[in-house]
């Protein structure tokens, strides 16, 4: 086996936090991680008053869009395991945002619906999402946003390669 040493030359300006790590500026995953961190921090700040996580907002939105959705259907749509889904639903139910019910078509399944408080929380979350999206999109022009979305969607496991 022949081992070669590749020399990495920085392709872009220095990334904060990469001091002393030769070549990190050329690692795509490193920049995705930094971007994710910045986006997550801004999301958390934007939603701090609502005391909702990204996953909780997603659950509220999906339940609103799909009344009587089964927990298992929700888990599949969110690509989460059952235990994680149940924990999120339990927290939202404890806050009075979601109610569980029995499926009319399959007695083994529980349905999920928003309460009035859940709809109100989702409405506030959608306002915060607009603020967050405005912040994100302000870094790009319209064409760049379209290109970025297209490029990032390539990482989704349900998209053909």
TIROMAR-258130 format. One record per residue: residue number from 1; x, y, z of N, C-alpha, C in turn. Coordinates in Angstrom, 2 decimals, m for minus. Layout:
<recs>
(rec NUM, (X, Y, Z), (X, Y, Z), (X, Y, Z))
...
</recs>
This chain:
<recs>
(rec 1, (0.85, m1.16, 0.00), (0.00, 0.00, 0.00), (0.90, 1.23, 0.00))
(rec 2, (0.60, 2.13, m0.90), (1.38, 3.36, m1.01), (0.61, 4.50, m0.35))
(rec 3, (1.25, 5.20, 0.55), (0.63, 6.33, 1.23), (1.25, 7.60, 0.70))
(rec 4, (0.40, 8.51, 0.26), (0.90, 9.78, m0.25), (0.46, 10.89, 0.70))
(rec 5, (1.27, 11.92, 0.77), (0.94, 13.06, 1.62), (0.41, 14.16, 0.73))
(rec 6, (m0.84, 14.55, 0.97), (m1.48, 15.62, 0.20), (m1.27, 16.94, 0.92))
(rec 7, (m0.88, 17.93, 0.17), (m0.72, 19.26, 0.74), (m1.99, 20.04, 0.46))
(rec 8, (m2.62, 20.52, 1.52), (m3.85, 21.29, 1.39), (m3.51, 22.76, 1.47))
(rec 9, (m3.98, 23.49, 0.49), (m3.75, 24.93, 0.44), (m5.07, 25.62, 0.74))
(rec 10, (m5.07, 26.57, 1.68), (m6.33, 27.26, 1.99), (m6.94, 27.88, 0.75))
(rec 11, (m8.22, 27.57, 0.53), (m8.92, 28.08, m0.64), (m9.71, 29.34, m0.31))
(rec 12, (m9.95, 29.58, 0.97), (m10.73, 30.74, 1.38), (m10.09, 31.36, 2.61))
(rec 13, (m10.65, 32.45, 3.04), (m10.13, 33.13, 4.22), (m10.17, 32.20, 5.43))
(rec 14, (m9.32, 32.49, 6.38), (m9.20, 31.70, 7.60), (m10.54, 31.62, 8.33))
(rec 15, (m10.90, 30.42, 8.79), (m12.13, 30.23, 9.57), (m11.78, 30.32, 11.04))
(rec 16, (m12.51, 31.15, 11.77), (m12.27, 31.31, 13.19), (m12.43, 29.97, 13.89))
(rec 17, (m11.49, 29.65, 14.77), (m11.53, 28.39, 15.50), (m10.68, 27.31, 14.86))
(rec 18, (m10.12, 27.59, 13.69), (m9.31, 26.58, 13.01), (m7.82, 26.84, 13.19))
(rec 19, (m7.47, 27.70, 14.15), (m6.07, 28.03, 14.36), (m5.26, 26.76, 14.63))
(rec 20, (m4.14, 26.66, 13.95), (m3.25, 25.54, 14.19), (m3.69, 24.23, 13.58))
(rec 21, (m4.74, 24.23, 12.80), (m5.20, 22.99, 12.17), (m5.01, 23.15, 10.67))
(rec 22, (m3.91, 22.63, 10.17), (m3.56, 22.80, 8.77), (m4.60, 22.13, 7.87))
(rec 23, (m5.11, 22.88, 6.92), (m6.00, 22.32, 5.92), (m7.47, 22.35, 6.24))
(rec 24, (m7.87, 22.76, 7.44), (m9.29, 22.75, 7.77), (m10.11, 23.65, 6.85))
(rec 25, (m9.51, 24.70, 6.36), (m10.26, 25.62, 5.49), (m10.65, 24.98, 4.16))
(rec 26, (m10.09, 23.83, 3.84), (m10.44, 23.13, 2.60), (m11.40, 21.97, 2.84))
(rec 27, (m11.83, 21.77, 4.05), (m12.69, 20.63, 4.37), (m14.14, 21.11, 4.37))
(rec 28, (m14.91, 20.62, 3.41), (m16.30, 21.04, 3.25), (m17.10, 20.77, 4.52))
(rec 29, (m16.93, 19.60, 5.10), (m17.68, 19.25, 6.29), (m17.42, 20.21, 7.44))
(rec 30, (m16.21, 20.73, 7.53), (m15.87, 21.70, 8.56), (m16.71, 22.96, 8.39))
(rec 31, (m16.84, 23.44, 7.17), (m17.63, 24.65, 6.91), (m19.12, 24.41, 7.10))
(rec 32, (m19.58, 23.22, 6.75), (m20.99, 22.88, 7.00), (m21.24, 22.89, 8.51))
(rec 33, (m20.30, 22.34, 9.28), (m20.45, 22.31, 10.74), (m20.47, 23.73, 11.31))
(rec 34, (m19.57, 24.60, 10.84), (m19.56, 25.99, 11.32), (m20.86, 26.70, 10.96))
(rec 35, (m21.34, 26.49, 9.73), (m22.59, 27.11, 9.30), (m23.75, 26.59, 10.15))
(rec 36, (m23.78, 25.29, 10.37), (m24.84, 24.70, 11.19), (m24.84, 25.32, 12.58))
(rec 37, (m23.66, 25.47, 13.16), (m23.55, 26.06, 14.49), (m24.10, 27.48, 14.53))
(rec 38, (m23.76, 28.28, 13.53), (m24.24, 29.67, 13.48), (m25.75, 29.71, 13.30))
(rec 39, (m26.27, 28.88, 12.41), (m27.71, 28.85, 12.15), (m28.45, 28.36, 13.39))
(rec 40, (m27.93, 27.34, 14.04), (m28.57, 26.80, 15.24), (m28.58, 27.84, 16.36))
(rec 41, (m27.45, 28.54, 16.56), (m27.40, 29.56, 17.60), (m28.42, 30.66, 17.34))
(rec 42, (m28.53, 31.10, 16.08), (m29.50, 32.15, 15.76), (m30.92, 31.65, 15.98))
(rec 43, (m31.19, 30.42, 15.56), (m32.52, 29.84, 15.77), (m32.84, 29.82, 17.26))
(rec 44, (m31.90, 29.35, 18.06), (m32.12, 29.25, 19.50), (m32.39, 30.62, 20.12))
(rec 45, (m31.64, 31.62, 19.68), (m31.86, 32.99, 20.18), (m33.23, 33.50, 19.75))
(rec 46, (m33.60, 33.25, 18.51), (m34.88, 33.72, 17.98), (m36.05, 33.07, 18.70))
(rec 47, (m35.89, 31.83, 19.11), (m36.97, 31.08, 19.74), (m36.90, 31.04, 21.26))
(rec 48, (m35.94, 31.75, 21.86), (m35.74, 31.65, 23.31), (m37.00, 32.03, 24.10))
(rec 49, (m37.73, 33.04, 23.65), (m38.94, 33.45, 24.36), (m40.06, 32.42, 24.26))
(rec 50, (m40.07, 31.65, 23.18), (m41.12, 30.66, 22.98), (m40.84, 29.35, 23.73))
(rec 51, (m39.59, 29.15, 24.09), (m39.18, 27.92, 24.77), (m39.58, 26.68, 23.97))
(rec 52, (m39.28, 26.74, 22.67), (m39.54, 25.61, 21.77), (m38.25, 25.25, 21.04))
(rec 53, (m38.04, 23.96, 20.82), (m36.90, 23.51, 20.03), (m37.30, 23.40, 18.57))
(rec 54, (m36.30, 23.22, 17.70), (m36.59, 23.04, 16.28), (m37.50, 21.84, 16.05))
(rec 55, (m37.21, 20.74, 16.72), (m38.02, 19.54, 16.54), (m39.44, 19.75, 17.05))
(rec 56, (m39.59, 20.44, 18.16), (m40.93, 20.70, 18.68), (m41.74, 21.55, 17.71))
(rec 57, (m41.12, 22.57, 17.14), (m41.80, 23.40, 16.15), (m42.20, 22.55, 14.94))
(rec 58, (m41.30, 21.70, 14.50), (m41.59, 20.83, 13.35), (m42.77, 19.91, 13.65))
(rec 59, (m42.81, 19.37, 14.86), (m43.93, 18.50, 15.24), (m45.23, 19.29, 15.23))
(rec 60, (m45.23, 20.46, 15.84), (m46.45, 21.28, 15.85), (m46.91, 21.56, 14.41))
(rec 61, (m45.99, 21.92, 13.55), (m46.32, 22.26, 12.17), (m46.90, 21.05, 11.44))
(rec 62, (m46.25, 19.90, 11.58), (m46.74, 18.69, 10.90), (m48.11, 18.26, 11.42))
(rec 63, (m48.30, 18.33, 12.72), (m49.60, 17.95, 13.30), (m50.68, 18.90, 12.81))
(rec 64, (m50.34, 20.19, 12.70), (m51.31, 21.16, 12.19), (m51.65, 20.88, 10.72))
(rec 65, (m50.64, 20.54, 9.94), (m50.86, 20.24, 8.52), (m51.55, 18.90, 8.28))
(rec 66, (m51.44, 17.99, 9.25), (m51.98, 16.63, 9.10), (m52.78, 16.25, 10.35))
(rec 67, (m53.97, 16.84, 10.53), (m54.78, 16.50, 11.70), (m55.01, 14.99, 11.77))
(rec 68, (m55.03, 14.46, 12.98), (m55.22, 13.03, 13.23), (m54.05, 12.17, 12.75))
(rec 69, (m52.89, 12.78, 12.54), (m51.73, 12.00, 12.13), (m51.36, 11.03, 13.26))
(rec 70, (m50.95, 9.83, 12.89), (m50.52, 8.84, 13.88), (m49.09, 9.16, 14.30))
(rec 71, (m48.74, 8.80, 15.53), (m47.38, 9.03, 16.02), (m46.35, 8.40, 15.10))
(rec 72, (m46.62, 7.21, 14.62), (m45.66, 6.52, 13.76), (m45.51, 7.26, 12.42))
(rec 73, (m46.60, 7.80, 11.92), (m46.53, 8.59, 10.68), (m45.73, 9.86, 10.88))
(rec 74, (m45.89, 10.47, 12.03), (m45.12, 11.66, 12.36), (m43.63, 11.33, 12.45))
(rec 75, (m43.31, 10.23, 13.11), (m41.92, 9.81, 13.26), (m41.28, 9.57, 11.88))
(rec 76, (m42.01, 8.94, 10.98), (m41.48, 8.67, 9.64), (m41.23, 9.97, 8.88))
(rec 77, (m42.18, 10.89, 8.95), (m42.03, 12.16, 8.24), (m40.86, 12.97, 8.77))
(rec 78, (m40.61, 12.87, 10.07), (m39.52, 13.63, 10.68), (m38.20, 12.86, 10.70))
(rec 79, (m38.24, 11.60, 10.24), (m37.07, 10.75, 10.22), (m36.46, 10.60, 11.63))
(rec 80, (m37.34, 10.34, 12.58), (m36.92, 10.15, 13.98), (m37.38, 8.78, 14.45))
(rec 81, (m36.69, 8.27, 15.45), (m37.11, 6.99, 16.02), (m38.33, 7.22, 16.92))
(rec 82, (m39.00, 6.13, 17.25), (m40.24, 6.21, 18.03), (m40.03, 6.83, 19.41))
(rec 83, (m38.93, 6.47, 20.05), (m38.68, 6.96, 21.41), (m38.50, 8.49, 21.42))
(rec 84, (m37.74, 8.99, 20.48), (m37.53, 10.44, 20.40), (m38.84, 11.15, 20.09))
(rec 85, (m39.59, 10.60, 19.16), (m40.88, 11.19, 18.79), (m41.81, 11.22, 20.00))
(rec 86, (m41.87, 10.11, 20.73), (m42.75, 10.04, 21.88), (m42.33, 11.04, 22.95))
(rec 87, (m41.03, 11.21, 23.16), (m40.55, 12.17, 24.16), (m40.96, 13.60, 23.79))
(rec 88, (m40.84, 13.95, 22.52), (m41.22, 15.29, 22.07), (m42.73, 15.49, 22.23))
(rec 89, (m43.49, 14.50, 21.83), (m44.96, 14.59, 21.94), (m45.36, 14.69, 23.41))
(rec 90, (m44.70, 13.91, 24.28), (m45.01, 13.98, 25.72), (m44.78, 15.39, 26.26))
(rec 91, (m43.66, 16.02, 25.85), (m43.38, 17.39, 26.31), (m44.42, 18.37, 25.80))
(rec 92, (m44.79, 18.24, 24.54), (m45.78, 19.14, 23.96), (m47.16, 18.92, 24.58))
(rec 93, (m47.48, 17.67, 24.88), (m48.76, 17.37, 25.53), (m48.77, 17.94, 26.96))
(rec 94, (m47.65, 17.82, 27.65), (m47.56, 18.35, 29.01), (m47.75, 19.87, 29.04))
(rec 95, (m47.32, 20.53, 27.96), (m47.49, 21.99, 27.86), (m48.88, 22.37, 27.36))
(rec 96, (m49.68, 21.37, 27.01), (m51.04, 21.62, 26.55), (m51.14, 22.01, 25.09))
(rec 97, (m50.13, 21.66, 24.29), (m50.10, 22.03, 22.87), (m50.65, 20.94, 21.96))
(rec 98, (m50.62, 19.69, 22.43), (m51.04, 18.55, 21.62), (m51.94, 17.66, 22.46))
(rec 99, (m52.93, 17.06, 21.80), (m53.75, 16.03, 22.47), (m53.65, 14.75, 21.66))
(rec 100, (m53.63, 13.66, 22.40), (m53.64, 12.34, 21.77), (m55.08, 11.85, 21.72))
(rec 101, (m55.36, 11.08, 20.69), (m56.68, 10.47, 20.57), (m56.55, 9.09, 19.97))
(rec 102, (m57.65, 8.39, 19.85), (m57.67, 7.06, 19.22), (m58.00, 7.20, 17.75))
(rec 103, (m57.31, 6.44, 16.94), (m57.58, 6.42, 15.51), (m58.95, 5.80, 15.26))
(rec 104, (m59.70, 6.39, 14.35), (m61.01, 5.86, 13.99), (m60.89, 4.65, 13.08))
(rec 105, (m59.73, 4.50, 12.42), (m59.55, 3.41, 11.47), (m58.68, 2.27, 12.01))
(rec 106, (m57.84, 2.57, 13.02), (m56.95, 1.54, 13.56), (m56.80, 1.78, 15.07))
(rec 107, (m57.45, 0.97, 15.86), (m57.47, 1.13, 17.31), (m56.12, 1.03, 17.98))
(rec 108, (m55.12, 0.50, 17.25), (m53.76, 0.39, 17.83), (m53.00, 1.70, 17.74))
(rec 109, (m53.46, 2.60, 16.90), (m52.74, 3.85, 16.67), (m53.36, 5.00, 17.45))
(rec 110, (m52.48, 5.90, 17.88), (m52.92, 7.13, 18.52), (m52.82, 8.26, 17.49))
(rec 111, (m53.81, 9.13, 17.51), (m53.78, 10.30, 16.64), (m53.28, 11.50, 17.42))
(rec 112, (m52.82, 12.50, 16.70), (m52.32, 13.72, 17.31), (m53.03, 14.91, 16.70))
(rec 113, (m53.39, 15.87, 17.55), (m54.00, 17.11, 17.10), (m53.53, 18.25, 17.99))
(rec 114, (m53.54, 19.44, 17.43), (m53.17, 20.62, 18.21), (m54.35, 21.11, 19.03))
(rec 115, (m54.03, 21.66, 20.18), (m55.03, 22.36, 20.98), (m55.01, 23.82, 20.53))
(rec 116, (m55.90, 24.62, 21.09), (m55.88, 26.06, 20.78), (m54.55, 26.67, 21.19))
(rec 117, (m54.02, 26.26, 22.36), (m52.72, 26.76, 22.79), (m51.61, 26.32, 21.83))
(rec 118, (m51.73, 25.11, 21.31), (m50.75, 24.62, 20.34), (m50.77, 25.43, 19.05))
(rec 119, (m51.99, 25.76, 18.59), (m52.11, 26.59, 17.38), (m51.52, 27.99, 17.62))
(rec 120, (m51.76, 28.51, 18.82), (m51.21, 29.83, 19.15), (m49.68, 29.77, 19.21))
(rec 121, (m49.13, 28.73, 19.82), (m47.67, 28.57, 19.89), (m47.09, 28.44, 18.49))
(rec 122, (m47.76, 27.68, 17.62), (m47.29, 27.52, 16.25), (m47.34, 28.85, 15.50))
(rec 123, (m48.38, 29.63, 15.70), (m48.48, 30.94, 15.04), (m47.30, 31.83, 15.45))
(rec 124, (m46.97, 31.83, 16.74), (m45.83, 32.61, 17.22), (m44.51, 32.06, 16.65))
(rec 125, (m44.43, 30.74, 16.56), (m43.23, 30.11, 16.01), (m43.05, 30.48, 14.54))
(rec 126, (m44.14, 30.55, 13.80), (m44.04, 30.91, 12.38), (m43.54, 32.34, 12.20))
(rec 127, (m43.90, 33.23, 13.12), (m43.38, 34.60, 13.08), (m41.87, 34.57, 13.32))
(rec 128, (m41.44, 33.78, 14.32), (m40.02, 33.66, 14.62), (m39.27, 33.02, 13.46))
(rec 129, (m39.88, 32.05, 12.79), (m39.25, 31.41, 11.64), (m39.04, 32.43, 10.53))
(rec 130, (m40.00, 33.31, 10.32), (m39.84, 34.36, 9.30), (m38.66, 35.26, 9.63))
(rec 131, (m38.50, 35.62, 10.91), (m37.36, 36.43, 11.33), (m36.06, 35.68, 11.07))
(rec 132, (m36.03, 34.40, 11.44), (m34.84, 33.56, 11.26), (m34.51, 33.42, 9.77))
(rec 133, (m35.50, 33.17, 8.96), (m35.29, 33.05, 7.51), (m34.78, 34.36, 6.91))
(rec 134, (m35.31, 35.47, 7.39), (m34.85, 36.78, 6.91), (m33.36, 36.93, 7.20))
(rec 135, (m32.95, 36.55, 8.40), (m31.54, 36.62, 8.78), (m30.70, 35.71, 7.88))
(rec 136, (m31.16, 34.49, 7.65), (m30.43, 33.55, 6.80), (m30.29, 34.08, 5.37))
(rec 137, (m31.41, 34.47, 4.80), (m31.44, 34.90, 3.40), (m30.70, 36.22, 3.18))
(rec 138, (m30.51, 37.01, 4.22), (m29.83, 38.29, 4.07), (m28.37, 38.12, 3.68))
(rec 139, (m27.84, 36.94, 3.82), (m26.45, 36.66, 3.47), (m26.25, 36.30, 2.01))
(rec 140, (m27.36, 36.13, 1.28), (m27.28, 35.67, m0.10), (m28.25, 36.47, m0.96))
(rec 141, (m27.99, 36.48, m2.27), (m29.00, 37.03, m3.18), (m29.98, 35.91, m3.52))
(rec 142, (m31.05, 36.25, m4.23), (m32.12, 35.28, m4.51), (m31.59, 34.04, m5.24))
(rec 143, (m30.75, 34.23, m6.23), (m30.20, 33.11, m7.00), (m29.31, 32.23, m6.12))
(rec 144, (m28.53, 32.85, m5.25), (m27.67, 32.09, m4.34), (m28.51, 31.26, m3.37))
(rec 145, (m29.62, 31.80, m2.90), (m30.51, 31.05, m2.01), (m31.03, 29.80, m2.73))
(rec 146, (m31.48, 29.97, m3.97), (m31.98, 28.84, m4.75), (m30.89, 27.79, m4.95))
(rec 147, (m29.69, 28.25, m5.27), (m28.56, 27.34, m5.48), (m28.18, 26.63, m4.19))
(rec 148, (m28.16, 27.37, m3.09), (m27.81, 26.79, m1.79), (m28.81, 25.70, m1.41))
(rec 149, (m30.08, 25.98, m1.55), (m31.11, 24.99, m1.23), (m30.94, 23.75, m2.10))
(rec 150, (m30.70, 23.96, m3.38), (m30.52, 22.82, m4.30), (m29.30, 22.00, m3.88))
(rec 151, (m28.19, 22.67, m3.57), (m26.97, 21.95, m3.19), (m27.15, 21.20, m1.87))
(rec 152, (m27.74, 21.86, m0.88), (m27.92, 21.21, 0.42), (m28.89, 20.04, 0.33))
(rec 153, (m29.85, 20.12, m0.57), (m30.81, 19.02, m0.70), (m30.15, 17.74, m1.20))
(rec 154, (m28.97, 17.85, m1.76), (m28.24, 16.66, m2.23), (m27.84, 15.75, m1.08))
(rec 155, (m27.77, 16.29, 0.13), (m27.40, 15.48, 1.29), (m28.55, 14.66, 1.83))
(rec 156, (m29.77, 14.99, 1.44), (m30.92, 14.26, 1.95), (m30.88, 12.83, 1.46))
(rec 157, (m31.17, 11.91, 2.37), (m31.06, 10.49, 2.02), (m32.20, 10.03, 1.13))
(rec 158, (m33.29, 10.80, 1.05), (m34.41, 10.39, 0.21), (m34.30, 10.94, m1.21))
(rec 159, (m33.20, 11.63, m1.50), (m32.98, 12.18, m2.84), (m32.04, 11.28, m3.62))
(rec 160, (m32.31, 11.06, m4.92), (m31.38, 10.25, m5.70), (m30.03, 10.95, m5.84))
(rec 161, (m28.99, 10.15, m5.88), (m27.63, 10.69, m5.99), (m27.25, 10.87, m7.44))
</recs>
